[in-house]
Amino acid sequence: MNALLFPLVQALLMLLLAPLFSGVSRVARARLHNRRGPGVLQEYRDLFKLASRQSVAPTASGWVFRLMPFVTVGVMLTVATALPVVSLASPLPQTGDLITLLYLFAVARFFFAIAGLDTGSPFTALGASREALLGVLVEPMLLLGLWVTAQLAGSTHISQLAATVYHWPLDHSLPLLLALCACALATYIEMGKLPFDLAEAEQELQEGPLSEYSGAGFAVVKWGISLKQLVVLQLFLGVFFPWGAMTAFSAVGLPLALAVALVKLLVAVLLIALVENGMARLRACAAPRVTWAGFGFAFLAFVALLAA
């Protein structure tokens, strides 16, 4: 029972903390703009307000439109159960394989894009096509970067990747650093930050599929997006910055490891807000030129691995 209880508690804890970290990001961005901005708990207030309102769906929408928010939350909770947070080992090894996790992310993106097409609105269909385009651009970058790390680890299991980086093979530092850079850019894009999303007009570029959601359904999908941002960030930190996590699970070291994990997430969120504040808006047609730079890092990591 404990083998199932711990990953479930971890996933629910990440679900509860996801709006808090989104609030921290909003506050940090506001301060960098010399604005007061909302409080860190504003995301929770928005979710509770939306949850109390009625959901209205377009006449042309079907079951995919209504199911997408719950699929997003469910998939991200499943991924969260497998991430190394307080220890190098995955809490749920059965789903901790790298290929499984990437397929789960692809399922969430597929439903997100299809939900935009299911409304019958040309605006949401345009947003869905742009979401699919970003997926095509970012997933090869993330896959190649993590595959290089998996080659160094000799396994595709996320625990082995984290353990390899934790002990840092000095003779393979170059491919590992290049893979880290590629995955860092892929993580930034997956989190939907500027210039790949617009803070003041986010519906224009990436989140067009959300424009038809309202009420409780919109609350669920907003919570799912916040959870996705936290899960993607923890995946990157758990693999490439595992220091501070326990090498072997211990109830004594659990509070300290949990505190270190929260501090790493907080620092990463603040750094991302700082980078985002220095970014200009980006037209959708310019996105491929930026993402190809990240794929270049991943390809160089692969070349460096072959040359090592």
N, C-alpha and C positions, 0 to 999 in steps of 0.2 A: 504493500500500500504506500509506503514512504517513497518508493521509486516513482510512483505516479503523482503523489501529493506535492512533492517539491517542485517539479516542472510546472504543475498547474498553478501553484502559488506564485511562482516566478512570472508566469504569463499574466495572471490577474494583477499582480503588482505593477507590471509594465503598462497594462491597460489603464490602471488608475493614475499612474504618473505621467502618461503621455500628454494629457492636456496641460499639466503643470509645466513641462518642458517647452511646450508650444507657447505658453504664457511668458516664460522666461525669455524666449526668443523675441516675442513681440515687444516686451519691455526693453530689452537690450537694443533692438532696432530703433525704438522710439527715442531712447536716450542718445544714441548716436546721431539722430536727426535733430537733437536739441528740443525734443517734444516730451511732454509728460507721459503721454500714452496711457493705455489701460493697465490695471494691476495684473499681477501674475496669475490671479485666480479668475480672470475675466473669461477664459476659455470654458471653465466649469459653469459659470453663470450663463454663457451663451448656450451651452449644451442643454442645461436644465430648462432654459426658456424655450428652446426649439422643441424639446421633448414634450412640452405641455401643449404644443400646437398641433393642429390637424395636418396630416400629409395629403397633398393634392398631387395627383399624377396626370400627365397628359392623356388625352383620350386614346391616342395611338399606341401608348406604351403597353408592354406585356409583362410577363413574369420576370424577365431578365432585369428590367428596370427596378422592380420591387425587391428582387433578391440580391442585387449587387452590394448594397451596404452591409448586409449580413455575411456575404461571402468574403468581403474585404476584411471585416473584423475577425471572422473565423479563421481565415488563412493566416493573418498576422499573429493571432494567438497561437496557432499551431507552430509557426516559425519561432515565436518567442519561447516556447517550451524547450527548444533544442539549442538555444544560444548559450555559449559559455559566458556567464556574468560574474559570479563570485568564485568560480573555479575554472581550471583549464578544461575539465571534462564537461561534456554536454550533459545536462540533466536528463534528457531523453535521447539516448543514443540511437534509438530506432529511426528517428527523423533527423538526426544530426549529420547525415551525409550531404556533401556539398551539392551534388546533382539534385537531390530531393528538394533542398531549400531553394535552389534556383528555379526549379519547376513550379514550386509553390508561389514564388513571386510572379512567375509568368501567368499563372492562373488568375491571380488578383488583377494584374494588368489587363488580361483578356476580358474579364467581366467588366472592368472599369470602362474599357473602350466600347464593348458591345452595348453596355447600358446607354451610352450616348447615341448609338445608332437606333436603339429600340424606341426612342421617344418620337421619332418622326420629324424632329426639328432639324433644319439645316445647320443651325448654329451649334447645337450639341454634336451633330455629326462631324462638323469641322473640328471641334475640340477633340472628338474621339480619334480622328485621323492624325492629329498632331500628337496625341498621347501614344498612339501606335508607332509613329515615327520616332519618338524619343526612345521607345522600347527597343526598336530595331537598332538604334544608334548606341545605346548605353549597355545593353545586355552582352554583346560580344566583348566589349571592353572589360566589364566585370568578370565575365567568364574566363577570359584569357589571363587576366591578372591573378585570379584565384587558382586557375589551373597551373600556372607557374609555381605558385606557393605549394600547391598539392604535389607537384613533382618533387619539390625539395623535401616535402614531408613524407613522400612515399605512400600517401593515402589521400583519399578524398573526404575523409571524415573531418569535421570541423574541429574536433578535439585534437587531432594530430597536427592540424595546421597551427592551432594556437600553441601547442607544445613546442613545435619547431621554431616558431618566431620567438617564443619565450627564451629558448636557449640560443637563439640567433647564430646560425652557421656563418662564421666570419668569411669562409672561403666562397660563399655565395651571397655576399652582401649586396653586390650590384644588382643582380636580377630581383632580389627581394625588395630592395629600395624602389626599383622601377615599378614592380608590381604594386607596392604600397601607393605610389603616386597615381597609378592608373585606377586603383580601387578607391582612392580618396576622391578623385574627380567623379567616378561613377556614383559613389555614395552621395556626393553633393547634388548631382543631377537627380538621382532617385528621390531625394528629399524635397525636390521641387523648389529650390531656392533660386533667387535672382542670379543670372539673367534668364533662367529657364522657367521662371514663373514671375508674375508681377505682383508685388505686395499690395499696391493700391488698386490694381485692375486685373486681378488674377484670372478672371473669366476670359480675358482676351487671348491668352496664349495656351495654357495647359489644362485648365479646369473647366472648359466648356461643357463636358458631360454632366457637371454638377448643377448647371443653371436651372434645370427643371425640377430639382429636388426641393422639398419644403418640409417644415414641421419635424416630426419625429424621425422620418427617414433621413432628412438632412442632418439631424443630430448624430445618427448612427454613422453616416458616411464621413462626417467631419471627425468623429472620434476614431474611425478606422484610419483616416489619413494621418492623424496625429500619431496613432500607434505605429503605422507604417514608417513614419519618419524616425521614431525612436528605435524600432526594430532594425531598420537599415543601418542606423548609426551604431547600434550595439554590435551588429554583425561585423562591421569594420573594426571597431575598437576591440572586440573580443578576439579577433584573429590577429590584427597587426599591432595592438597595444595591450597584450595580455598581462603585463607586469602589474603586480598588486593583487592578482587573483591567486587563490589557493592552488597549489600543485596537487594536493589531496584534500578531499572534503573533510572538514572538521567543524564541529559545532562551536568550538572555542574561537576559531579564527573567522567564523561566519560574520559577526558584526563588523569587524575591521574590513574584511573583503567587500562587504556590501557598501560600506562608507566609501571605500576607494572607487568602487564601480560608479557610485552616484557622483562623486567628484569628477571622474573622468568624463562622464556624460555631460555634466554641467560645464566643464571647461570646453568641451567640444562644441556644445551649443553656442557658447559665447564667442568662440573663434569663428564659427560659421556665420553668426550674426555680424561679426566684424568684417568678414570677407564679403558678405552679401551687401553690406552698406556701401562698399566701394565699387559695386557693379552697376553698370548702366543697363537699361532695358535692351532686350535682344529680340529682333524679329524672328519669327519661326523659321524663315528660309535660311537664316544665318546659323541655326543650331548645329547643322552637320559639320560646319567648319570648326566649331569649338570641340565637339565630341571626337572628331578625328584626331585632335591633339592628344586626347586621353588614350585613344586606341594606339597612337604612336608609342606612348609609354609602355603599354601592355606588349606591343610587338617587340620593342627593344628589350623588355624583360625576357621574352621568349628567346630572342637572339643571344642575349647574354647568358642565358641558361645553357643553350647549345654550345656556346664557346667556352664555358667553364670546364 
